[in-house]
Amino acid sequence: MTQRLKEHQMEIQGKVIIVTGGGHGIGQALCRRFAAGGARVVIVADIDLASAVTVAEEIQGIPIAVDVSSDSSVQALARRALEDYGHIDLFCSNAGIATDGGAEVSDADWARIMGINVMAHIYAARAVLPSMLDRGEGYLLQTVSAAGLLTQIGSAPYSVTKHAALAFAEWLSITYGDRGIKVSALCPQGVKTQMLENSLKGAGNFLHESALEPAHVADIVVKGLAGERFLILPHPEVAEYFKRKAGDYDRWIRGMRRLQDKVFQPQ
Ligand SMILES: NC(=O)c1ccc[n+]([C@@H]2O[C@H](COP(=O)([O-])OP(=O)(O)OC[C@H]3O[C@@H](n4cnc5c(N)ncnc54)[C@H](O)[C@@H]3O)[C@@H](O)[C@H]2O)c1
């Protein structure tokens, strides 16, 4: 039984791994953790090539410029990895952005966040699934957010796009799970990165109070991958909030209104 379990665990050792948004924050921490875990190669992909180069130099990885909101750019990234390493074991679709506001947010800003927080996951799957399905194995990790299970006070674009990202991850897991494809959705609350510093300001300080270090999140991701858990929750309380939401939606919405009254600081 132990042997059987072992065979089904995703190990980092020897793996070909791509991390988008690898230049900063959670992605950077994932790159470092995967390199420390003995990955064969870590491809640090970011729209900010300079940051990808810095991280890649530190971990002896490979920096590649990518715009995750462009199908052709993600295709080129996957093609390069397949040409150079033969296959991709783990694709971490992690890059993301945040925008405060609601219905008044401009169409251009909605399109931008939809491209980066939603379409990027679709482009990633489109680019890597065919080769993974041929091989009968492969792992897709999507960095979503607790906002994908709950909501983001002060940000409709973030809430909507993270719900969509989670829906796509669920769909992938259901559709391809029996063909050797593993899928996990990483759903943290606050993590101490430039995103938390610079964006989502309307959400108030409550996210900061429980914010985790990116390196800690990366450790939890590696454990979650080893256990092949669909939901990876660095803040375990999120599971309880999600249960409460499912148990009594109206009560949960009333509670969120109270939280909003307490913490929301419109910009
Ligand atoms: N920080 C948090 O509190 C928090 C909480 C929950 C979920 N998340 C999610 O974690 C992920 C990583 O966020 P972070 O906090 O590390 O942010 P971050 O801003 O520190 O890092 C994001 C990285 O993505 C890159 N990026 C942005 N747009 C890109 C594009 N179009 N193509 C390629 N790369 C691009 C940036 O250059 C940056 O290196 C995001 O999906 C975010 O929504 C963050």
The ligand as an ORCA input file, in Angstrom:
! r2SCAN-3c Opt
* xyz 0 1
  N      -0.346     38.077     -2.841
  C      -1.534     37.645     -2.459
  O      -2.037     38.072     -1.400
  C      -2.276     36.615     -3.270
  C      -3.361     35.959     -2.662
  C      -4.065     35.000     -3.387
  C      -3.686     34.716     -4.683
  N      -2.647     35.381     -5.259
  C      -2.317     35.049     -6.632
  O      -0.982     34.598     -6.695
  C      -0.460     34.806     -8.005
  C       0.892     35.462     -7.897
  O       0.709     36.731     -7.291
  P       1.817     37.431     -6.370
  O       1.135     37.846     -5.142
  O       3.031     36.605     -6.326
  O       2.014     38.751     -7.255
  P       3.330     39.497     -7.740
  O       2.815     40.755     -8.334
  O       4.341     39.546     -6.670
  O       3.893     38.546     -8.897
  C       3.200     38.353    -10.088
  C       4.182     38.057    -11.195
  O       3.423     37.850    -12.388
  C       4.071     38.555    -13.448
  N       3.094     38.880    -14.495
  C       2.116     39.821    -14.460
  N       1.469     39.839    -15.629
  C       2.029     38.887    -16.419
  C       1.794     38.437    -17.735
  N       0.846     39.001    -18.505
  N       2.540     37.428    -18.212
  C       3.529     36.884    -17.466
  N       3.816     37.273    -16.212
  C       3.065     38.270    -15.693
  C       4.659     39.798    -12.796
  O       5.709     40.362    -13.594
  C       5.141     39.229    -11.464
  O       6.473     38.746    -11.562
  C      -1.521     35.625     -8.739
  O      -2.289     34.783     -9.576
  C      -2.360     36.190     -7.621
  O      -3.670     36.497     -8.036
  C      -1.933     36.319     -4.577
*
